[in-house]
Amino acid sequence: MAYNGRMDTEQLARLLGEVPGTEVSAGSGRVTAYVPAIGDAVRLAPEDVLGAEPIAVPTGAPAVRLRIRRGHEKLPLIVTVDDVVFMPAYAADVMDAGAEVRVPAAPHLVAYSEMHRDVRALGRAVDEAGVEFDPDILAATVLVHRCFLAGAVRVGLWPVRVAAWWEYTWARVGGGLPLAPFRVDPVWERLMADVGEARRYAAGGVQ
């Protein structure tokens, strides 16, 4: 059943619960849909959901497509049996106001699993002996990854493990990249605080 317009907590929870494997809970005006395959959850207030409908992904597996309100924007969000697909943030939204932004090529939609794979791969690559990066290309890639993370957060995800890899890369190469300063963002600071907290309790470092 498709929904257009305001949904209540029960309706949203029921619809998300139809995606196999998704662990859905509801309470205090919020619905949480945990997707075990990515180790993260979408956290949504029903009043922010402008519409939702069950769909099938190309493999034929069931999924739910939603439209999420964030300020004046309407953001797409797809919850599948083993992934979450969302729209990255715009580069201008994560950089300082007035900064000259070299807008890199970025996909209109990205899957959480793809984000994790790409950010982790770059983090590992910067430590490989003998590997050299073009500074402009590396700067564009780091910026795109930051946009991925910001896009995930604004649709209710909290990608601590992925953000840990981003911070790992930034700590090693960020100081030498031709990038304008990032915008001050309290939400990002909270995410980085959780990265630090996770590292303190992780026996093997970044996973």
TORKOL-4160 file (C-alpha; in steps of 0.2 Angstrom, whole numbers, padded with zeros to 4 digits, m for minus):
207
<pt num="1" X="0000" Y="0000" Z="0000"/>
<pt num="2" X="0007" Y="0017" Z="m0005"/>
<pt num="3" X="0005" Y="0032" Z="0007"/>
<pt num="4" X="0005" Y="0050" Z="0001"/>
<pt num="5" X="0005" Y="0064" Z="0014"/>
<pt num="6" X="0006" Y="0062" Z="0033"/>
<pt num="7" X="0009" Y="0045" Z="0040"/>
<pt num="8" X="0007" Y="0040" Z="0058"/>
<pt num="9" X="0020" Y="0029" Z="0068"/>
<pt num="10" X="0010" Y="0013" Z="0066"/>
<pt num="11" X="0008" Y="0015" Z="0048"/>
<pt num="12" X="0027" Y="0019" Z="0045"/>
<pt num="13" X="0033" Y="0005" Z="0056"/>
<pt num="14" X="0021" Y="m0008" Z="0048"/>
<pt num="15" X="0027" Y="m0003" Z="0030"/>
<pt num="16" X="0046" Y="m0004" Z="0035"/>
<pt num="17" X="0042" Y="m0020" Z="0044"/>
<pt num="18" X="0037" Y="m0028" Z="0028"/>
<pt num="19" X="0055" Y="m0028" Z="0022"/>
<pt num="20" X="0062" Y="m0045" Z="0027"/>
<pt num="21" X="0076" Y="m0045" Z="0039"/>
<pt num="22" X="0073" Y="m0027" Z="0045"/>
<pt num="23" X="0071" Y="m0025" Z="0064"/>
<pt num="24" X="0058" Y="m0011" Z="0067"/>
<pt num="25" X="0054" Y="m0003" Z="0083"/>
<pt num="26" X="0043" Y="0013" Z="0087"/>
<pt num="27" X="0041" Y="0024" Z="0101"/>
<pt num="28" X="0041" Y="0042" Z="0107"/>
<pt num="29" X="0036" Y="0048" Z="0089"/>
<pt num="30" X="0050" Y="0039" Z="0080"/>
<pt num="31" X="0052" Y="0024" Z="0070"/>
<pt num="32" X="0069" Y="0015" Z="0069"/>
<pt num="33" X="0072" Y="0002" Z="0056"/>
<pt num="34" X="0088" Y="m0008" Z="0059"/>
<pt num="35" X="0096" Y="m0016" Z="0044"/>
<pt num="36" X="0108" Y="m0030" Z="0051"/>
<pt num="37" X="0118" Y="m0031" Z="0034"/>
<pt num="38" X="0125" Y="m0013" Z="0036"/>
<pt num="39" X="0125" Y="m0012" Z="0055"/>
<pt num="40" X="0115" Y="0004" Z="0055"/>
<pt num="41" X="0097" Y="0010" Z="0057"/>
<pt num="42" X="0086" Y="0023" Z="0049"/>
<pt num="43" X="0078" Y="0034" Z="0062"/>
<pt num="44" X="0063" Y="0043" Z="0056"/>
<pt num="45" X="0049" Y="0054" Z="0063"/>
<pt num="46" X="0033" Y="0050" Z="0054"/>
<pt num="47" X="0029" Y="0069" Z="0051"/>
<pt num="48" X="0045" Y="0070" Z="0041"/>
<pt num="49" X="0039" Y="0056" Z="0029"/>
<pt num="50" X="0030" Y="0064" Z="0014"/>
<pt num="51" X="0026" Y="0048" Z="0006"/>
<pt num="52" X="0031" Y="0029" Z="0005"/>
<pt num="53" X="0027" Y="0014" Z="m0005"/>
<pt num="54" X="0033" Y="m0004" Z="m0006"/>
<pt num="55" X="0043" Y="m0008" Z="m0022"/>
<pt num="56" X="0055" Y="m0021" Z="m0028"/>
<pt num="57" X="0073" Y="m0019" Z="m0032"/>
<pt num="58" X="0081" Y="m0025" Z="m0048"/>
<pt num="59" X="0084" Y="m0042" Z="m0040"/>
<pt num="60" X="0066" Y="m0044" Z="m0036"/>
<pt num="61" X="0068" Y="m0042" Z="m0017"/>
<pt num="62" X="0055" Y="m0031" Z="m0008"/>
<pt num="63" X="0060" Y="m0014" Z="m0002"/>
<pt num="64" X="0052" Y="0003" Z="0003"/>
<pt num="65" X="0054" Y="0019" Z="m0006"/>
<pt num="66" X="0051" Y="0035" Z="0005"/>
<pt num="67" X="0051" Y="0054" Z="0002"/>
<pt num="68" X="0059" Y="0063" Z="0017"/>
<pt num="69" X="0057" Y="0081" Z="0021"/>
<pt num="70" X="0072" Y="0091" Z="0027"/>
<pt num="71" X="0069" Y="0109" Z="0027"/>
<pt num="72" X="0064" Y="0114" Z="0010"/>
<pt num="73" X="0071" Y="0098" Z="0002"/>
<pt num="74" X="0062" Y="0082" Z="m0002"/>
<pt num="75" X="0075" Y="0068" Z="m0001"/>
<pt num="76" X="0073" Y="0050" Z="m0008"/>
<pt num="77" X="0077" Y="0035" Z="0004"/>
<pt num="78" X="0075" Y="0017" Z="m0001"/>
<pt num="79" X="0076" Y="0003" Z="0013"/>
<pt num="80" X="0080" Y="m0014" Z="0006"/>
<pt num="81" X="0083" Y="m0031" Z="0014"/>
<pt num="82" X="0102" Y="m0028" Z="0015"/>
<pt num="83" X="0105" Y="m0010" Z="0012"/>
<pt num="84" X="0099" Y="0008" Z="0012"/>
<pt num="85" X="0100" Y="0020" Z="m0003"/>
<pt num="86" X="0100" Y="0039" Z="m0001"/>
<pt num="87" X="0106" Y="0055" Z="m0009"/>
<pt num="88" X="0123" Y="0062" Z="m0005"/>
<pt num="89" X="0123" Y="0080" Z="0002"/>
<pt num="90" X="0129" Y="0094" Z="m0010"/>
<pt num="91" X="0147" Y="0099" Z="m0008"/>
<pt num="92" X="0142" Y="0117" Z="m0005"/>
<pt num="93" X="0132" Y="0111" Z="0010"/>
<pt num="94" X="0147" Y="0104" Z="0019"/>
<pt num="95" X="0160" Y="0118" Z="0015"/>
<pt num="96" X="0162" Y="0135" Z="0023"/>
<pt num="97" X="0149" Y="0148" Z="0016"/>
<pt num="98" X="0157" Y="0157" Z="0002"/>
<pt num="99" X="0171" Y="0145" Z="m0001"/>
<pt num="100" X="0176" Y="0141" Z="m0019"/>
<pt num="101" X="0170" Y="0123" Z="m0021"/>
<pt num="102" X="0177" Y="0112" Z="m0034"/>
<pt num="103" X="0162" Y="0101" Z="m0037"/>
<pt num="104" X="0167" Y="0083" Z="m0040"/>
<pt num="105" X="0157" Y="0070" Z="m0050"/>
<pt num="106" X="0145" Y="0062" Z="m0037"/>
<pt num="107" X="0131" Y="0049" Z="m0040"/>
<pt num="108" X="0113" Y="0055" Z="m0037"/>
<pt num="109" X="0110" Y="0040" Z="m0026"/>
<pt num="110" X="0122" Y="0030" Z="m0016"/>
<pt num="111" X="0120" Y="0014" Z="m0006"/>
<pt num="112" X="0126" Y="0013" Z="0012"/>
<pt num="113" X="0136" Y="m0003" Z="0007"/>
<pt num="114" X="0145" Y="0006" Z="m0007"/>
<pt num="115" X="0149" Y="0021" Z="0004"/>
<pt num="116" X="0157" Y="0010" Z="0017"/>
<pt num="117" X="0167" Y="0000" Z="0004"/>
<pt num="118" X="0173" Y="0016" Z="m0005"/>
<pt num="119" X="0178" Y="0026" Z="0011"/>
<pt num="120" X="0186" Y="0011" Z="0019"/>
<pt num="121" X="0196" Y="0007" Z="0003"/>
<pt num="122" X="0203" Y="0025" Z="0002"/>
<pt num="123" X="0208" Y="0024" Z="0021"/>
<pt num="124" X="0218" Y="0008" Z="0017"/>
<pt num="125" X="0225" Y="0015" Z="0001"/>
<pt num="126" X="0233" Y="0030" Z="0009"/>
<pt num="127" X="0244" Y="0019" Z="0020"/>
<pt num="128" X="0250" Y="0008" Z="0006"/>
<pt num="129" X="0268" Y="0010" Z="0003"/>
<pt num="130" X="0273" Y="0017" Z="m0014"/>
<pt num="131" X="0255" Y="0023" Z="m0018"/>
<pt num="132" X="0255" Y="0041" Z="m0024"/>
<pt num="133" X="0239" Y="0051" Z="m0026"/>
<pt num="134" X="0235" Y="0067" Z="m0037"/>
<pt num="135" X="0231" Y="0080" Z="m0024"/>
<pt num="136" X="0216" Y="0087" Z="m0034"/>
<pt num="137" X="0209" Y="0069" Z="m0036"/>
<pt num="138" X="0212" Y="0064" Z="m0018"/>
<pt num="139" X="0204" Y="0081" Z="m0012"/>
<pt num="140" X="0188" Y="0078" Z="m0023"/>
<pt num="141" X="0187" Y="0060" Z="m0017"/>
<pt num="142" X="0188" Y="0065" Z="0001"/>
<pt num="143" X="0175" Y="0078" Z="m0002"/>
<pt num="144" X="0163" Y="0066" Z="m0011"/>
<pt num="145" X="0165" Y="0054" Z="0004"/>
<pt num="146" X="0161" Y="0068" Z="0016"/>
<pt num="147" X="0145" Y="0072" Z="0006"/>
<pt num="148" X="0140" Y="0053" Z="0007"/>
<pt num="149" X="0142" Y="0054" Z="0026"/>
<pt num="150" X="0132" Y="0070" Z="0027"/>
<pt num="151" X="0119" Y="0063" Z="0016"/>
<pt num="152" X="0117" Y="0047" Z="0027"/>
<pt num="153" X="0116" Y="0057" Z="0043"/>
<pt num="154" X="0102" Y="0069" Z="0036"/>
<pt num="155" X="0090" Y="0054" Z="0032"/>
<pt num="156" X="0092" Y="0047" Z="0050"/>
<pt num="157" X="0107" Y="0035" Z="0048"/>
<pt num="158" X="0122" Y="0036" Z="0060"/>
<pt num="159" X="0137" Y="0029" Z="0051"/>
<pt num="160" X="0150" Y="0028" Z="0065"/>
<pt num="161" X="0161" Y="0015" Z="0057"/>
<pt num="162" X="0161" Y="0023" Z="0040"/>
<pt num="163" X="0165" Y="0040" Z="0048"/>
<pt num="164" X="0179" Y="0032" Z="0057"/>
<pt num="165" X="0187" Y="0028" Z="0041"/>
<pt num="166" X="0184" Y="0045" Z="0034"/>
<pt num="167" X="0193" Y="0053" Z="0049"/>
<pt num="168" X="0207" Y="0040" Z="0048"/>
<pt num="169" X="0210" Y="0046" Z="0030"/>
<pt num="170" X="0208" Y="0065" Z="0034"/>
<pt num="171" X="0220" Y="0063" Z="0049"/>
<pt num="172" X="0234" Y="0057" Z="0037"/>
<pt num="173" X="0232" Y="0067" Z="0021"/>
<pt num="174" X="0219" Y="0081" Z="0024"/>
<pt num="175" X="0231" Y="0094" Z="0029"/>
<pt num="176" X="0240" Y="0094" Z="0012"/>
<pt num="177" X="0224" Y="0094" Z="0001"/>
<pt num="178" X="0218" Y="0109" Z="m0009"/>
<pt num="179" X="0201" Y="0110" Z="0000"/>
<pt num="180" X="0193" Y="0125" Z="0008"/>
<pt num="181" X="0188" Y="0123" Z="0026"/>
<pt num="182" X="0172" Y="0112" Z="0030"/>
<pt num="183" X="0157" Y="0121" Z="0037"/>
<pt num="184" X="0155" Y="0120" Z="0056"/>
<pt num="185" X="0142" Y="0107" Z="0059"/>
<pt num="186" X="0137" Y="0102" Z="0077"/>
<pt num="187" X="0129" Y="0086" Z="0070"/>
<pt num="188" X="0146" Y="0081" Z="0062"/>
<pt num="189" X="0155" Y="0085" Z="0078"/>
<pt num="190" X="0143" Y="0073" Z="0088"/>
<pt num="191" X="0147" Y="0059" Z="0075"/>
<pt num="192" X="0165" Y="0062" Z="0077"/>
<pt num="193" X="0163" Y="0061" Z="0096"/>
<pt num="194" X="0155" Y="0044" Z="0094"/>
<pt num="195" X="0169" Y="0039" Z="0082"/>
<pt num="196" X="0181" Y="0043" Z="0096"/>
<pt num="197" X="0171" Y="0034" Z="0109"/>
<pt num="198" X="0169" Y="0018" Z="0098"/>
<pt num="199" X="0188" Y="0018" Z="0096"/>
<pt num="200" X="0191" Y="0019" Z="0114"/>
<pt num="201" X="0181" Y="0003" Z="0116"/>
<pt num="202" X="0186" Y="m0006" Z="0101"/>
<pt num="203" X="0200" Y="m0019" Z="0104"/>
<pt num="204" X="0206" Y="m0020" Z="0086"/>
<pt num="205" X="0204" Y="m0001" Z="0081"/>
<pt num="206" X="0194" Y="0004" Z="0065"/>
<pt num="207" X="0184" Y="m0011" Z="0058"/>
